[in-house]
Amino acid sequence: MTTVSSIITSVGYDLKLTSAEATARTNELISYMNRCISSFLVPLLARFKSDLGRKEWTTTESTAYLPKYTLPTDFYSFYALYAREYEHAGTLVSAASSSSMVLDTDASTTDDTYNGMILRLTSGTYADEQRYITNYTGSTYTVTTAAFGGTPSTDTFVIVSPFTTDDELTQVEIDELNSDYTDTADSPEVYSFLDSTSLMIGPCPNSAEVVFYGLYFYKPTALSTSADTLPFHGVFDEVIRTYTTQMALLRDEYNVSVEEALKNRIDQDAISIIKDRVRRKPGGGQSKIRGSED
């Protein structure tokens, strides 16, 4: 992976600078990198519905009639958002490993009842992790899943059927939500944003058993001398290097048209990378429905 320090070195500021001047120059270059990522790359990933730069967001509320939810602090925009009622909720009795857990005795006694569904932990060390259930033994209430990040404790959980396109919510303007979706219902239909941190849902869920699951494009942690590794698994390293280098070279003759031309070049390079990734994926497309997201 390309690092901040390697780009700073490659720009070639080998001038005899004082310590204060060197620090200021380093901060200037890092600001160029952050601008390229936040102002150019993240919007392009969202615009082209890329498979890069995405995270999961899930929430299970214990209160009915709740229309407002808090978004992650690094949220940029949703790739997709789903909602549906869960099949079962409870507290784990025990866990033999990261992939074998015993449910509460209110769970089904019928084998394979929850096979293919998603087990989501809602408390404990691995809260908000979720995995597909590969086997269920009703006589012992034991589920087998893909491995969680570690062995859970007696944590709370929900089990939900896999999300499908029928569960996908539609984004609308906040005025439309407030005027046309003010009733309550079993299943929400639309969402909007009250502000940069608040998600609004309509119609308001009348059940405390609704699970929301979304894939969202995130704003990477700002680069610094300590947060040193570029984001997106190295895919856009050269794009970021090019922008930073060109901005550094043009710093003394900067004007708006110069940056606009450079932005267009960066856009073209990044769009080519994004489209090439889509072409190389089997089937040329991508599924929105996931049990987990890296």
Buried (B, 14 or more C-beta within 10 A) or exposed (E): EBBBEBBBEEBEBEEEEEEEEBEEBBEBBBBBBBBBBBEBBBBBBBEBBBBBBBBBBBBBBEEEEBBEBEBBEEBBBBBBBBBBBBBBBBBBBBBEEBBBBBBBEEBBEEEEBBEEBBBBBBBBEBBEBBBBBEEBBBEEBBBBBBEBEEBBBBBBBBBBBBBEEEBBBEBBEBEEBBEEBEEBEEBBBBBBBBEEEBBBBBBBBBBBBBBBBBBBBBBBEEBEEEBBBBBBEEBBBEBBBBBBBBBBEBEEEEEEEBBEEBBEBBBEBBEEBBEEBBEEEEEEEBEBBBBBBE
